[in-house]
Amino acid sequence: MSHIAVERNRRRQMNEHLKVLRSLTPCFYIKRGDQASIIGGVIEFIKELHQVLQALESQKRRKSLSPSPGPSPRTLHPNFHQLDSSSIVGSNSFKELGASCNSSVADVEVKISGSNVILKVISQRIPGQVSRIITVLETLSFEVLHLNISSMEETVLYQFLVKIELGCQLSLEELAMEVQQSFCSEAITML
């Protein structure tokens, strides 16, 4: 009898938690009322919130790097950082190689994921910039497998999944700098 009571209590708690999750998530993320749809919708909503948070943090970093509005590309001083996500994930068994190149114009992050590269770029919205980034990637013999673009007001986040070609001799830092330079060349032509 006590096993049945425990199971009923667990189901009641699960239903209460699902109600809370459903009430906190916009309705268009949840397609149906079953548990899997609710959880899947919440996951998608959290992913989108995470992208917005990244864009806001990047915007804040760019503002702190640029004391004057409208920075000149000639004053671009990118900062490089080695990325090690094992401390973020909390497990030493998972390591991800990467680099980032941040400036007042854009934040560029490059990570190795298996035989591919994940490239994230956060910047102000610049017409034609995504084409310039794709041109840089193709010039360097990378193949774009997937592109996701998210924007909020004047800030845009480009996420590329790029295939690494055999014989690629480019370091992650060099790739990040090449993408960063695509912003500089645009800013110079605008002056």
Number of C-alpha atoms within 10 A of each C-alpha: 5 7 8 9 10 11 11 12 12 12 12 12 12 13 13 12 12 18 13 11 15 20 10 11 17 12 12 9 17 20 12 12 12 10 14 12 15 20 17 14 22 20 14 14 18 13 12 13 12 12 17 18 12 14 23 15 13 24 22 11 16 20 16 11 17 16 10 9 7 10 15 15 18 9 11 19 13 20 12 16 13 15 17 16 16 14 11 11 11 9 10 11 7 12 16 13 15 22 24 25 25 25 23 24 25 26 24 27 27 26 22 18 15 10 10 17 22 18 23 20 25 26 23 19 15 13 9 9 16 16 11 16 20 18 15 17 18 13 10 16 15 19 18 16 11 11 15 10 13 14 16 13 7 10 18 21 24 18 18 21 19 21 19 18 13 9 7 10 9 10 12 21 18 14 21 25 20 18 24 24 18 18 19 19 12 16 17 11 7 7 7
